Every structure is written in C-alpha cells, then in structure tokens.
C-alpha cells in the first residue's frame, strides 16, 4: 500500500560514504521539487556535514557549491597524532566558514549526528554543543583522521555503529523516517592509493550492517553508486544526478 506524507513529520537520515555523499544533494533537490518538508535531519560522516548545512537553512544549490570543490585530501592536513595520519580540522573550519560558530540549538530544524566512542565501541548521538566539532567527530574515519575529543570521549566516524542514522530521528520529533544509504558495492578498478585502500576497507566492512540497521526506516533511498570512486571529486555532478533520480523513483513507487 502506498503511503502519504501529508501531515507527517518527516525525518531524514543521511548516511556515510565519503565523496559519494554528493548524492545526498540530489536527494535534497528531489525532495524539494516534490514539496516534501523535512522536520528533522540526522547525519553520519559525510551525511553529518550535509545535514548540518541543511539544518541551518542551506538549500541544495548552496550545499552543491560548498561540496563541489571539496577534496577529502585537501580538506585534511598531516597529523602528529599517534592515532592517525591526517587531521580533518579543515572540515570543521568549512562548517564555521559557512554557518559561523554555531550550536545545535540554533539550527532551523532539529539536528543530530552519530559518532563512535572508540574507547568503548559505543554509539554517541550528538545533538548539543558545537556543530563544527560534531561534524569533525562524525566524519573521522578511523586510521585516517585523528579522533576528536568531546566531553572526555574520544570519537570517530559514526559509520561503525550506525551508518544511516535512523535512531535519533524519533527523539527529534519525526514520525516518518527516510534513510539514504550510499551503497559502496564495487565494480571499480584497483585502489588508487593508500587512502583509497583504507576507505574501501572501512566502507565495505560496514555495508552489511547498514542494510540491517535501515530496517527501522519507513522508506530507504539507496542509489546505485557502485561505479563511483570513493576519493575522486570529479564526479560530483553525476553523483547528484544519481541521488536525484533514485529519490524521484523511490518516492513515485512508494508514496501517494
């Protein structure tokens, strides 16, 4: 039976997937065209970065402009940490440049992000405090980026515990949950470099768990991104189109 979004409070969960996150922009574009109002948003990893911009009123065109020139390597710098080879402080700076130094309570709509306590292996839902620090924590791919300390917790990428962050949405007031899963099942050539090897290992490991954890969503949008690179930023336009087309198709098939 097809479902209607009328009078629903829609929560949107944007999953992790490195530069594949550009597909989220296409999702936002399609939802906007279809007049689907989003009442709450949660993000993991690259989804956290996009969710933060969206929650503070940035539309898909503005977010496209922010991400078009984003390169995971350019958005990082060498780290002297014993835990990782790079720091993702520049991602936090990117949020500050576009939003200012803001807290979660200042968002236009309720916002949450998921990170992982690397000491205890626990899920941490971030929905208070500084937004830029939370984005850094949620995007902190272990072994690549230096962990972020927030309130005595050492935090890394939330993809380890919940790559498509459905669980925070009901607490944010949503009653219809849409998850966006960036599938990384690959038909790619061999990895390009050590960062590519580490990213593939990370995302392939969490992909099966992602399928299990999205079962609580009312609707899952899962564009086929198998042919895309996990590190190349020269594919943003095609990723946006993939997310856009899959969203329109999924909503047409499942919603009145």
N, C-alpha and C positions, 0 to 999 in steps of 0.2 A: 504494500500500500504506500502510495506517495504521501509525503509529509509536507505540511505548510509551515512557513516561517512566520506567519502572521502572529503577532502578539507573543512571539518567543523572544527570550533574551539570549542572543547567540553569543557563545564563547568560541574564540578561535585559538587553536594551539598550533604554533609554527615550529616545526621540527628542525633538528640539526642536519648538517650535510655540507659544511664548508662552502665553497663558492657556488654550489648547487642552490644555495639559499636565494639566489636571484629569481628562482621560480616562484618564491613567495610573493614577489612583486606582481607577477602575472595573476596570482590568486587574488590579491587585493584589487587589482584592476577589474577582474571579472565580477567580484562581489560588489564593487562599486557600481558597475554597469547594470547589475541585476537588482540594485537597490536593496541589498542585504545589509542591514545595520548590525554592526558589531558592538556588543555591550561590554565585553571583557576580552582581554588578549593575554596569552601566555607564550613564552618562547624558551627554547633551549638552543644554546650555541649560536649559530648564525641567526636562528629564529628569534633569539633573545634580542639581538641587535635590531632586527627589523621590527619586532614587536614594540620595542621601546620608542622608536621613531613614530610608529603608527599611533601608539597610545597617547603621544603628545601632539597629535593633530597633523602629522605629516602625511600627505596623501601619496598615492603610489608613484606619481610623477616625481615628486621631491625625493622619495626614497630611491627611485631609479637613479637620479642624479648623484646621490650620495654613494651608491654602490658601484656605479659604472667604472670608477677609477680605483676601486678597492682591490688591492692585491694582498693576499694573506702574508706574503713575504715583506712587501713594502709597508704593511700595517703592523710590522713587528720589528724588534731590534734584538741584537745579541744580548743574552742574559748571563750574568756571572753566578746565577743560582746553581746550587748543587742538584736541583730537581729538573731542570730543563735547559734547552739550548737557546730559546728565544723568550722575549717578553712581549705580551700583547697590550702594553700600556697605550700604544697608539690607537687601539680600538676604543679604549676609554676616552682618549682625547677626541676621537671622532664624535662620540656622543656629546661631549662637552661643547665642542665647536658648533654642533647643530641644535642642541637643546639648552645649553647653559649648564651650570652646576645644579642639577635638579634632583629631587627626591621622588619616590614612588607616589606619595600623597598628592603631588602636584599634577599628576597625569590627568588627561581629559577623560579617560575611561580606566577602570580597574586594570592593573598590570601586575603580572608575576613572571618570574624566571626560575628555572631549575638549574641547580648546580649539584656537585657531589662532594661530600666531605671525604677527602682522600685518606684521612687518618682512620675513619670508622666505616667507610663504604656506605654512608647513609645519604639519602636524598635530602637536599636542603631547598626549600621553597623560599625564594627571595621576593618579598613584597613590601619591604620597608627600607628606609635609608637611601643611600646614594645610588642613583641609577647607573652611572658610568662604572662604578666598582662592580656592580652586579653583572653588567654586561661582560666585563673582563673575566669574572669568575665563570660565568656560564659558557663562554667561548674558549676556555682554557684547555685545549686538547692536551691530555697528559703526555709528558715526554717531549712535547714540542714547546708549549708555553709554560712559563713559570706560574705555579699555583698562586692564588690570591687569598690573602688572609682577611676575613670579615668576622668580627666578633669572636676571635680566638679559634675560628675554624679555618682550616686550610682547604680551599675549594678549587675544584677543577670542573671540566666540562660536564654538564648535566646529562649528556647523552648516555653516560654509563648507567644511569639509574632510570631515566625517562626521556627518551629522545624526542618523543612527541608529547608535550606536557599537558595531557588531558586533566590530570588530577587536580591542579589548582583552580580550574575554571568554575566548578560549582561553588566553591567558597568565595569566589569573586562575584557571585550572583547570577551566573549563567544557568539556563535550563535546557539549552540545545547546544550540543558540543560538536564542533567541526575540527577535525585534526588534519593537518597537512604533513604527509610523510614524504620525504625526499629520498626515494629508493636509490640505492647505490649499486645494485646488482650490475655487474660489469661485463661489457663486451669490449673493453678498452685494450689498447696495446700495453706493452710492459711499462712499469713506472718510469717517470722522467728523472726523479732524483730521490734523495733520502726523505725529504718532506712528503713526497708523494707516497712512498712506501709506508711511512708511519700513518698518514691519513687513511690510506686504504685499509691497513690493518685495523685501525680504530673503527672506522665506519662499517666494514664488513662484519666485525665482531658483534656490533650492536644491532645489526639489521634484523635478525631473527627475533630478538627481544622486542624490537619496535613493533613488529606485527602483533605480538601478543598483547602489548600494552595499549594498543589503539582499540581494543575490543570494547572499551567503555565509551567510545565516541558514538554519537548518533549518526555521524557521517564522516567518512575519511576520503580526502582528496589525495591521490597518490600518482602524480605524473611519472611517466617512464623516463628516467634520466640516465639510463644505462650507458648511453653512448657519449656522455659528457665527462670531461676531465674534472678531477677533484681540486685542481690547483689553477687551471687556466682561467684568466679573467677576460679572454677574448670571445666569450660565448654568452655574455650577459643577455643580449637581445634574444637569442634562441631559447635560453632558459626561461625568460619572461614569457615568451610565446607558449612554451610547453606548459607552464603553470596556468596560464590564461585559458588555453584550450581545454585542459583537463578539468578545470573548475567549471567551466560552462557545461561541459559534457556531463560531469558528475551531478551537478545540480539539476540539469534537464532530466536526467534519468531517475532521480530520487525525490525531487521536490515538486510540489504542485505550484 
